[in-house]
Amino acid sequence: MARASDKGLGGMFGGLLKRTLAAYLNGTARQNPFFDASGAPISTPVVLDKTQRAAAYAE
């Protein structure tokens, strides 16, 4: 028998939907530590060539 505080699967998905919608409405869903407010990356991406990649995996 379920506890009185257990709202079941529907309650779980309802809570998830509520928190997701709230995050999108107040902007917290867009916050990302890798990009600034304008959407540009914080640091410049570097593409390694095969020798650099091999050296990184060897360490």
NUGU-385821 format. One record per residue (C-alpha): x, y, z; residue number from 1. Coordinates in nm, 2 decimals, always signed. Example, Ala and Ser with C-alpha at 12.3 -4.5 7.8 and 13.67 -1.06 7.14 Angstrom:
2
<r u="+1.23" v="-0.45" w="+0.78" i="1"/>
<r u="+1.37" v="-0.11" w="+0.71" i="2"/>
//
This chain:
59
<r u="+0.00" v="+0.00" w="+0.00" i="1"/>
<r u="+0.13" v="+0.35" w="-0.09" i="2"/>
<r u="+0.21" v="+0.61" w="+0.17" i="3"/>
<r u="-0.02" v="+0.91" w="+0.19" i="4"/>
<r u="+0.25" v="+1.14" w="+0.06" i="5"/>
<r u="+0.31" v="+0.92" w="-0.25" i="6"/>
<r u="+0.15" v="+1.09" w="-0.55" i="7"/>
<r u="+0.25" v="+0.82" w="-0.79" i="8"/>
<r u="+0.39" v="+0.84" w="-1.14" i="9"/>
<r u="+0.15" v="+1.12" w="-1.25" i="10"/>
<r u="+0.26" v="+1.33" w="-0.95" i="11"/>
<r u="+0.62" v="+1.27" w="-1.04" i="12"/>
<r u="+0.58" v="+1.38" w="-1.40" i="13"/>
<r u="+0.37" v="+1.67" w="-1.30" i="14"/>
<r u="+0.64" v="+1.79" w="-1.06" i="15"/>
<r u="+0.90" v="+1.75" w="-1.33" i="16"/>
<r u="+0.70" v="+1.94" w="-1.58" i="17"/>
<r u="+0.63" v="+2.22" w="-1.33" i="18"/>
<r u="+1.01" v="+2.26" w="-1.25" i="19"/>
<r u="+1.11" v="+2.24" w="-1.61" i="20"/>
<r u="+0.85" v="+2.50" w="-1.72" i="21"/>
<r u="+0.95" v="+2.73" w="-1.43" i="22"/>
<r u="+1.32" v="+2.70" w="-1.53" i="23"/>
<r u="+1.24" v="+2.80" w="-1.89" i="24"/>
<r u="+1.02" v="+3.09" w="-1.78" i="25"/>
<r u="+1.27" v="+3.25" w="-1.53" i="26"/>
<r u="+1.57" v="+3.18" w="-1.76" i="27"/>
<r u="+1.77" v="+2.94" w="-1.54" i="28"/>
<r u="+1.74" v="+2.67" w="-1.80" i="29"/>
<r u="+1.97" v="+2.87" w="-2.03" i="30"/>
<r u="+2.25" v="+2.93" w="-1.78" i="31"/>
<r u="+2.56" v="+2.74" w="-1.88" i="32"/>
<r u="+2.91" v="+2.76" w="-1.73" i="33"/>
<r u="+3.07" v="+2.70" w="-2.07" i="34"/>
<r u="+2.91" v="+3.00" w="-2.25" i="35"/>
<r u="+2.86" v="+3.37" w="-2.17" i="36"/>
<r u="+2.53" v="+3.56" w="-2.17" i="37"/>
<r u="+2.56" v="+3.63" w="-2.55" i="38"/>
<r u="+2.61" v="+3.25" w="-2.63" i="39"/>
<r u="+2.98" v="+3.28" w="-2.71" i="40"/>
<r u="+3.21" v="+3.01" w="-2.57" i="41"/>
<r u="+3.41" v="+3.12" w="-2.26" i="42"/>
<r u="+3.73" v="+2.97" w="-2.40" i="43"/>
<r u="+3.84" v="+2.91" w="-2.75" i="44"/>
<r u="+3.79" v="+2.55" w="-2.86" i="45"/>
<r u="+4.10" v="+2.37" w="-2.98" i="46"/>
<r u="+4.09" v="+2.08" w="-3.22" i="47"/>
<r u="+4.38" v="+1.84" w="-3.17" i="48"/>
<r u="+4.55" v="+1.67" w="-3.46" i="49"/>
<r u="+4.62" v="+1.30" w="-3.46" i="50"/>
<r u="+4.97" v="+1.33" w="-3.30" i="51"/>
<r u="+4.84" v="+1.56" w="-3.02" i="52"/>
<r u="+4.55" v="+1.33" w="-2.95" i="53"/>
<r u="+4.78" v="+1.03" w="-2.94" i="54"/>
<r u="+5.01" v="+1.21" w="-2.69" i="55"/>
<r u="+4.71" v="+1.31" w="-2.47" i="56"/>
<r u="+4.59" v="+0.94" w="-2.46" i="57"/>
<r u="+4.94" v="+0.82" w="-2.38" i="58"/>
<r u="+4.97" v="+1.03" w="-2.06" i="59"/>
//
